[in-house]
Amino acid sequence: MLGDMVTLDGKPASVDDLLPLALTNVGHFTSMRVDTDGSIRGLSLHMDRLTRDCKIVWNASLDTARVREYVRLALEGQARPCVVRVTIYDPKVELGHPADANEPHVLVSVRDAGALPPAPLRAQSLVYERDLPHVKHIGLFGALHARGAAQRAAFDDALFVDRNGFVSEGGTWNVAFIDQEGTVVWPDARVLPGVTMALLQQQAEHRTATVTLEQAKGMAAAFATNTSIGVRPLAAIDDAEFPVDHPALRYLQEAYLSIAGENL
């Protein structure tokens, strides 16, 4: 069953192949939504991310043509739309000598994709800063711990605020706001440079600015974004409620869906 769901370098992954991920947890990844026609919005940006992060994490180059081929193989016979995750790691990585691991391999997994956009999100603000926020790495403990804490407090997810009191990002998503003039505001903070964020910045007038939690709660609307959710309205941050049908949100949702996908 495991081999049917996960492949390593185009072949079924074994338990031994996956043990380094479970025990050492060093690697990076990207997740891509595959539409019904097989295309992927921002595919080139996803490949750029993998290449950039591979140099940072492994000090190694990455053959993206090989990555694309492994993704094509993994998608054969899969229902669409779906979300494909590409994880780059070295099965030989060791806890005591991570610098010795410099031959990254390509792990591909596929899961079902939900409808776009998903239901509005209620977020609880929490003080937290991810390690190496500019890298989409697999070290998710802190982010998921924050998400769990928010859910136990009856929210859907956590919204991170840094040590200086500025809003940054969500657990696994970028956040943006609509100000009172209708302009999109992206937080000027140490965040993951999201692919969906980059695509949306090409679609609508926007600005980047530091945003305090108090300023965030005073915005006209707010939304979360990543490849799996597209543009997902925020219904609330803590006790501050937001409209989920703001015209700017509808425009962004439609603009995102109109972006042509790229073929593998």
HELIX and SHEET records of a PDB file:
HELIX    1   1 LEU A    2  MET A    5  1                                   4    
HELIX    2   2 VAL A   15  LEU A   23  1                                   9    
HELIX    3   3 LEU A   43  TRP A   58  1                                  16    
HELIX    4   4 THR A   64  LEU A   75  1                                  12    
HELIX    5   5 PRO A   98  ASP A  100  5                                   3    
HELIX    6   6 PHE A  141  ARG A  152  1                                  12    
HELIX    7   7 VAL A  195  GLN A  201  1                                   7    
HELIX    8   8 LEU A  213  LYS A  217  1                                   5    
HELIX    9   9 PRO A  247  SER A  258  1                                  12    
SHEET    1   A 5 LYS A  11  PRO A  12  0                                        
SHEET    2   A 5 VAL A   6  LEU A   8 -1                                        
SHEET    3   A 5 HIS A 105  ASP A 112 -1                                        
SHEET    4   A 5 CYS A  82  TYR A  89 -1                                        
SHEET    5   A 5 HIS A  28  VAL A  34 -1                                        
SHEET    1   B 8 VAL A 167  GLY A 170  0                                        
SHEET    2   B 8 ASP A 157  VAL A 161 -1                                        
SHEET    3   B 8 LEU A 121  VAL A 127  1                                        
SHEET    4   B 8 GLY A 230  ILE A 237  1                                        
SHEET    5   B 8 ALA A 221  ASN A 226 -1                                        
SHEET    6   B 8 ASN A 174  ILE A 178 -1                                        
SHEET    7   B 8 VAL A 184  PRO A 187 -1                                        
SHEET    8   B 8 HIS A 206  ALA A 209  1                                        
SHEET    1   C 5 VAL A 167  GLY A 170  0                                        
SHEET    2   C 5 ASP A 157  VAL A 161 -1                                        
SHEET    3   C 5 LEU A 121  VAL A 127  1                                        
SHEET    4   C 5 GLY A 230  ILE A 237  1                                        
SHEET    5   C 5 ALA A 240  GLU A 241 -1                                        
END                                                                             
